[in-house]
Amino acid sequence: MDNSSIQSEESGITDILKLLIAASLLVGGLFCYYYYLQVSLPLRVLMVLGGFVAGVTVAMTSLQGKRLWLFIQGSRIEIRKVVWPTNQETSQTTIAVFVFTLVMAIFFWGLDSFLLWLTRTLVGSAG
């Protein structure tokens, strides 16, 4: 075994431990919410939020957390590159979709009525 594989194994184990600790903190916050029913509701909610924040903080120190943070930063950069439609374009597209839906509904209603009439005529129960 070379040094890089040992280091990646150790970081893998460390990351697993960090994620287990993060999950434990989250579950611990939820446990406190239900275990301490005699404590006021706002304080119990703070326990859950504290467990969540602590869990996320620990999870973000892992390799997967760092990758997630890089992904989020890259996504924010890509969102800035999107050309969003104007209000007028959005309104025109919405109206076009509604009109097309109405036209297709009328067409299929007419087709269904015609096929019903044709079937009744062919079967002989058109009365």
TORVEX-807522 format. One line per 4 residues: number of its first residue (from 1); for each residue x, z, y of N, C-alpha, C. Coordinates in nm, 4 decimals, decimal comma, always signed. Atoms other than C-alpha are relative to their C-alpha. Layout:
N
NUM) X:Z:Y:X:Z:Y:X:Z:Y ~ ... $
END
This chain:
127
1) +0,0853:+0,0000:-0,1185:+0,0000:+0,0000:+0,0000:+0,0890:+0,0000:+0,1237 ~ -0,0763:+0,0006:-0,1239:+0,1314:-0,0875:+0,3393:-0,0675:+0,0900:+0,1029 ~ +0,0423:-0,0950:-0,1038:+0,0885:+0,1152:+0,6556:-0,1345:-0,0390:+0,0627 ~ +0,1246:+0,0428:-0,0652:-0,1944:-0,0994:+0,8016:-0,1212:+0,0279:-0,0878 $
5) +0,1147:-0,0278:+0,0870:-0,4165:-0,0586:+0,4944:-0,0285:+0,1500:-0,0060 ~ +0,0202:-0,1450:-0,0018:-0,3604:+0,3179:+0,4943:-0,0681:+0,0402:+0,1304 ~ +0,0583:-0,0330:-0,1297:-0,4425:+0,3314:+0,8651:-0,1463:-0,0447:+0,0069 ~ +0,1389:+0,0459:-0,0031:-0,7592:+0,1225:+0,8189:-0,0872:+0,0859:-0,0908 $
9) +0,0745:-0,0909:+0,0869:-0,8642:+0,3477:+0,5284:-0,0298:+0,1302:+0,0724 ~ +0,0194:-0,1252:-0,0722:-0,8135:+0,6563:+0,7439:-0,1019:-0,0174:+0,1120 ~ +0,0964:+0,0218:-0,1071:-1,0031:+0,5038:+1,0350:-0,1386:-0,0217:-0,0580 ~ +0,1289:+0,0172:+0,0656:-1,2791:+0,4046:+0,7935:-0,0610:+0,1335:-0,0372 $
13) +0,0478:-0,1330:+0,0366:-1,3067:+0,7604:+0,6641:-0,0367:+0,0786:+0,1254 ~ +0,0277:-0,0691:-0,1259:-1,2877:+0,8967:+1,0182:-0,1308:-0,0502:+0,0611 ~ +0,1234:+0,0561:-0,0546:-1,5615:+0,6587:+1,1308:-0,1216:+0,0472:-0,0792 ~ +0,1111:-0,0487:+0,0824:-1,7815:+0,7598:+0,8383:-0,0317:+0,1447:+0,0348 $
17) +0,0216:-0,1400:-0,0367:-1,7304:+1,1250:+0,9259:-0,0660:+0,0113:+0,1377 ~ +0,0597:-0,0027:-0,1339:-1,8102:+1,0574:+1,2915:-0,1474:-0,0377:-0,0055 ~ +0,1391:+0,0421:+0,0096:-2,1305:+0,8747:+1,1981:-0,0847:+0,1046:-0,0713 ~ +0,0728:-0,1079:+0,0673:-2,2307:+1,1541:+0,9583:-0,0246:+0,1175:+0,0951 $
21) +0,0165:-0,1069:-0,0985:-2,1705:+1,4117:+1,2315:-0,1060:-0,0389:+0,1031 ~ +0,0996:+0,0468:-0,0976:-2,3734:+1,1998:+1,4760:-0,1406:+0,0096:-0,0585 ~ +0,1310:-0,0091:+0,0647:-2,6612:+1,1761:+1,2287:-0,0418:+0,1460:-0,0154 ~ +0,0300:-0,1422:+0,0146:-2,6366:+1,5499:+1,1644:-0,0451:+0,0608:+0,1325 $
25) +0,0404:-0,0511:-0,1314:-2,6601:+1,6224:+1,5380:-0,1425:-0,0437:+0,0343 ~ +0,1346:+0,0486:-0,0259:-2,9685:+1,4056:+1,5689:-0,1020:+0,0737:-0,0861 ~ +0,0908:-0,0711:+0,0905:-3,1327:+1,5622:+1,2633:-0,0082:+0,1469:+0,0394 ~ +0,0001:-0,1391:-0,0445:-3,0296:+1,9050:+1,3920:-0,0907:+0,0213:+0,1201 $
29) +0,0900:-0,0089:-0,1149:-3,2083:+1,8405:+1,7207:-0,1460:-0,0064:-0,0421 ~ +0,1368:+0,0097:+0,0507:-3,5206:+1,7350:+1,5345:-0,0393:+0,1258:-0,0772 ~ +0,0266:-0,1232:+0,0753:-3,4923:+2,0370:+1,3041:-0,0332:+0,1146:+0,0956 ~ +0,0245:-0,1067:-0,0980:-3,4721:+2,2711:+1,6039:-0,1377:-0,0147:+0,0634 $
33) +0,1312:+0,0225:-0,0602:-3,7850:+2,1113:+1,7496:-0,1104:+0,0594:-0,0874 ~ +0,1053:-0,0474:+0,0898:-3,9902:+2,1980:+1,4418:+0,0217:+0,1434:-0,0485 ~ -0,0281:-0,1342:+0,0506:-3,8162:+2,5216:+1,3417:-0,0342:+0,1074:+0,1024 ~ +0,0232:-0,0988:-0,1064:-3,8448:+2,7008:+1,6759:-0,1336:-0,0271:+0,0690 $
37) +0,1323:+0,0265:-0,0559:-4,2194:+2,6621:+1,7276:-0,0401:+0,1023:+0,1058 ~ +0,0358:-0,1037:-0,0977:-4,2361:+2,9876:+1,9254:+0,0634:-0,0265:+0,1367 ~ -0,0664:+0,0342:-0,1255:-4,0081:+2,8388:+2,1948:-0,0879:-0,1016:+0,0740 ~ +0,0848:+0,0899:-0,0791:-4,1746:+2,6483:+2,4796:+0,0310:-0,1469:-0,0299 $
41) -0,0128:+0,1425:+0,0307:-4,2317:+2,2756:+2,4358:+0,1105:-0,0694:+0,0804 ~ -0,1081:+0,0679:-0,0736:-4,0037:+2,1608:+2,7216:+0,1400:+0,0346:-0,0527 ~ -0,1304:-0,0388:+0,0529:-3,7138:+2,3587:+2,5750:+0,0258:-0,0668:-0,1351 ~ -0,0156:+0,0672:+0,1300:-3,7766:+2,2129:+2,2293:+0,0299:-0,1487:+0,0194 $
45) -0,0283:+0,1409:-0,0297:-3,7820:+1,8625:+2,3774:+0,1445:-0,0150:+0,0471 ~ -0,1409:+0,0034:-0,0424:-3,4486:+1,9398:+2,5456:+0,0941:+0,0121:-0,1195 ~ -0,0826:-0,0099:+0,1214:-3,3124:+2,0383:+2,2029:+0,0113:-0,1362:-0,0681 ~ -0,0029:+0,1337:+0,0611:-3,4097:+1,6976:+2,0644:+0,0853:-0,0947:+0,0829 $
49) -0,0789:+0,0880:-0,0873:-3,2660:+1,5162:+2,3655:+0,1482:+0,0350:-0,0056 ~ -0,1400:-0,0415:+0,0114:-2,9472:+1,7233:+2,3429:+0,0620:-0,0486:-0,1295 ~ -0,0501:+0,0510:+0,1279:-2,9091:+1,6370:+1,9745:+0,0189:-0,1495:+0,0030 ~ -0,0108:+0,1449:-0,0104:-2,9733:+1,2712:+2,0538:+0,1221:-0,0409:+0,0818 $
53) -0,1135:+0,0339:-0,0876:-2,7208:+1,2587:+2,3387:+0,1321:+0,0330:-0,0686 ~ -0,1240:-0,0375:+0,0689:-2,4582:+1,4460:+2,1377:+0,0273:-0,0954:-0,1154 ~ -0,0172:+0,0928:+0,1117:-2,5182:+1,2214:+1,8369:+0,0467:-0,1368:+0,0451 ~ -0,0405:+0,1304:-0,0519:-2,4919:+0,9033:+2,0406:+0,1426:+0,0056:+0,0535 $
57) -0,1356:-0,0145:-0,0534:-2,1785:+1,0329:+2,2136:+0,1024:-0,0028:-0,1121 ~ -0,0938:-0,0006:+0,1131:-2,0091:+1,1031:+1,8812:+0,0022:-0,1365:-0,0671 ~ +0,0054:+0,1308:+0,0662:-2,1292:+0,7745:+1,7309:+0,0736:-0,1068:+0,0798 ~ -0,0668:+0,1017:-0,0815:-1,9935:+0,5756:+2,0239:+0,1518:+0,0109:-0,0039 $
61) -0,1455:-0,0100:+0,0139:-1,6431:+0,7062:+1,9529:+0,0488:-0,0651:-0,1282 ~ -0,0404:+0,0655:+0,1244:-1,6452:+0,5357:+1,6115:+0,0286:-0,1477:+0,0267 ~ -0,0314:+0,1421:-0,0133:-1,5286:+0,1804:+1,5527:-0,1276:-0,0810:+0,0199 ~ +0,1263:+0,0714:-0,0152:-1,8881:+0,0611:+1,5123:-0,0596:+0,0242:+0,1384 $
65) +0,0497:-0,0300:-0,1343:-1,9836:+0,2361:+1,8367:+0,0741:-0,0788:+0,1063 ~ -0,0782:+0,0778:-0,0966:-1,7004:+0,0674:+2,0233:-0,0372:-0,1476:-0,0067 ~ +0,0435:+0,1396:+0,0137:-1,8048:-0,2696:+1,8800:-0,1366:-0,0204:+0,0644 ~ +0,1323:+0,0084:-0,0612:-2,1632:-0,2024:+1,9866:+0,0120:-0,0034:+0,1517 $
69) -0,0178:-0,0036:-0,1452:-2,0469:-0,1186:+2,3401:+0,0532:-0,1334:+0,0516 ~ -0,0512:+0,1314:-0,0403:-1,8464:-0,4432:+2,3599:-0,1096:-0,1058:-0,0076 ~ +0,1111:+0,0939:+0,0129:-2,1512:-0,6351:+2,2357:-0,0972:+0,0147:+0,1166 ~ +0,0926:-0,0249:-0,1118:-2,3718:-0,4726:+2,5011:+0,0582:-0,0555:+0,1293 $
73) -0,0629:+0,0526:-0,1214:-2,1214:-0,5579:+2,7741:-0,0024:-0,1523:+0,0009 ~ +0,0044:+0,1457:+0,0084:-2,0999:-0,9182:+2,6524:-0,1411:-0,0536:+0,0217 ~ +0,1396:+0,0417:-0,0186:-2,4794:-0,9416:+2,6404:-0,0393:+0,0053:+0,1467 ~ +0,0327:-0,0108:-0,1430:-2,5080:-0,8224:+2,9995:+0,0612:-0,1166:+0,0788 $
77) -0,0645:+0,1139:-0,0671:-2,2624:-1,0924:+3,1072:-0,0793:-0,1272:-0,0271 ~ +0,0760:+0,1194:+0,0344:-2,4624:-1,3586:+2,9204:-0,1369:-0,0015:+0,0679 ~ +0,1306:-0,0060:-0,0668:-2,7926:-1,2378:+3,0695:+0,0126:-0,0443:+0,1449 ~ -0,0203:+0,0417:-0,1392:-2,6482:-1,2924:+3,4163:+0,0107:-0,1521:+0,0123 $
81) -0,0148:+0,1454:-0,0022:-2,5844:-1,6578:+3,3217:-0,1330:-0,0726:-0,0188 ~ +0,1297:+0,0627:+0,0267:-2,9506:-1,7228:+3,2342:-0,0634:-0,0440:+0,1313 ~ +0,0731:+0,0503:-0,1158:-3,1424:-1,9382:+3,4803:-0,1473:+0,0285:-0,0266 ~ +0,1383:-0,0414:+0,0214:-3,4828:-1,7715:+3,5043:-0,0928:-0,0931:+0,0760 $
85) +0,0937:+0,0893:-0,0704:-3,7878:-1,9826:+3,5947:-0,0595:+0,0690:+0,1230 ~ +0,0646:-0,0537:-0,1205:-3,9519:-1,9421:+3,9330:-0,1444:+0,0391:-0,0339 ~ +0,1400:-0,0377:+0,0210:-4,3007:-1,7957:+3,9711:-0,0884:-0,1229:-0,0159 ~ +0,0793:+0,1223:+0,0071:-4,4410:-2,1456:+4,0257:+0,0159:-0,0656:-0,1376 $
89) -0,0229:+0,0590:+0,1319:-4,2788:-2,2799:+3,7068:-0,0689:+0,0809:-0,1096 ~ +0,0646:-0,0857:+0,0989:-4,4063:-1,9815:+3,5110:-0,1509:-0,0191:+0,0020 ~ +0,1447:+0,0201:-0,0127:-4,7603:-2,0254:+3,6444:-0,0421:-0,1356:-0,0556 ~ +0,0332:+0,1338:+0,0487:-4,7615:-2,3994:+3,5724:+0,0086:-0,0068:-0,1524 $
93) -0,0148:+0,0003:+0,1455:-4,6365:-2,3458:+3,2182:-0,1124:+0,0779:-0,0664 ~ +0,1085:-0,0810:+0,0552:-4,8944:-2,0739:+3,1550:-0,1311:-0,0763:+0,0026 ~ +0,1232:+0,0788:-0,0108:-5,1776:-2,2939:+3,2802:+0,0010:-0,1146:-0,1003 ~ -0,0097:+0,1092:+0,0960:-5,0534:-2,5848:+3,0676:-0,0262:+0,0495:-0,1422 $
97) +0,0220:-0,0554:+0,1338:-5,0507:-2,3636:+2,7575:-0,1481:+0,0318:-0,0201 ~ +0,1426:-0,0317:+0,0119:-5,4060:-2,2392:+2,8250:-0,0841:-0,1271:-0,0133 ~ +0,0761:+0,1247:+0,0065:-5,5362:-2,5921:+2,8861:+0,0194:-0,0669:-0,1360 ~ -0,0279:+0,0604:+0,1300:-5,3665:-2,7266:+2,5724:-0,0713:+0,0770:-0,1109 $
101) +0,0689:-0,0813:+0,1003:-5,5069:-2,4354:+2,3695:-0,1496:-0,0275:+0,0026 ~ +0,1429:+0,0289:-0,0123:-5,8572:-2,5028:+2,5017:-0,0318:-0,1382:-0,0576 ~ +0,0222:+0,1356:+0,0509:-5,8305:-2,8769:+2,4265:+0,0090:-0,0018:-0,1520 ~ -0,0146:-0,0023:+0,1455:-5,7070:-2,8080:+2,0731:-0,1140:+0,0766:-0,0668 $
105) +0,1129:-0,0750:+0,0555:-5,9832:-2,5499:+2,0147:-0,1237:-0,0877:-0,0040 ~ +0,1152:+0,0903:-0,0026:-6,2485:-2,8020:+2,1207:+0,0165:-0,1097:-0,1045 ~ -0,0254:+0,1048:+0,0993:-6,0877:-3,0726:+1,9048:-0,0267:+0,0515:-0,1416 ~ +0,0198:-0,0515:+0,1354:-6,0791:-2,8526:+1,5934:-0,1440:+0,0424:-0,0247 $
109) +0,1416:-0,0323:+0,0149:-6,4347:-2,7291:+1,6570:-0,0793:-0,1279:-0,0299 ~ +0,0666:+0,1288:+0,0237:-6,5493:-3,0923:+1,6772:+0,0320:-0,0553:-0,1378 ~ -0,0393:+0,0477:+0,1326:-6,3533:-3,1896:+1,3674:-0,0691:+0,0804:-0,1094 ~ +0,0661:-0,0853:+0,0983:-6,4944:-2,8933:+1,1760:-0,1488:-0,0314:-0,0078 $
113) +0,1426:+0,0340:-0,0022:-6,8486:-2,9789:+1,2845:-0,0245:-0,1342:-0,0667 ~ +0,0143:+0,1316:+0,0625:-6,8028:-3,3423:+1,1829:+0,0179:+0,0084:-0,1514 ~ -0,0223:-0,0121:+0,1444:-6,6605:-3,2502:+0,8435:-0,1138:+0,0752:-0,0684 ~ +0,1149:-0,0711:+0,0547:-6,9461:-3,0037:+0,7879:-0,1191:-0,0951:-0,0143 $
117) +0,1096:+0,0977:+0,0051:-7,1998:-3,2748:+0,8729:+0,0231:-0,1016:-0,1112 ~ -0,0326:+0,0996:+0,1026:-7,0201:-3,5270:+0,6489:-0,0176:+0,0576:-0,1397 ~ +0,0138:-0,0626:+0,1308:-7,0066:-3,2848:+0,3572:-0,1458:+0,0208:-0,0355 ~ +0,1436:-0,0207:+0,0264:-7,3749:-3,1964:+0,3886:-0,0703:-0,1337:-0,0269 $
121) +0,0598:+0,1306:+0,0208:-7,4641:-3,5649:+0,4117:+0,0342:-0,0541:-0,1380 ~ -0,0424:+0,0504:+0,1300:-7,2607:-3,6587:+0,1037:-0,0600:+0,0797:-0,1151 ~ +0,0544:-0,0829:+0,1061:-7,3895:-3,3669:-0,1002:-0,1521:-0,0124:-0,0039 ~ +0,1433:+0,0214:-0,0049:-7,7450:-3,4345:+0,0111:-0,0788:+0,1218:+0,0413 $
125) +0,0729:-0,1200:-0,0436:-7,8326:-3,0973:+0,1580:-0,0077:+0,0054:+0,1519 ~ +0,0019:+0,0055:-0,1474:-7,8631:-3,2109:+0,5200:-0,1378:+0,0318:+0,0529 ~ +0,1334:-0,0280:-0,0482:-8,1857:-3,0430:+0,5883:-0,0100:+0,1334:+0,0503 $
END
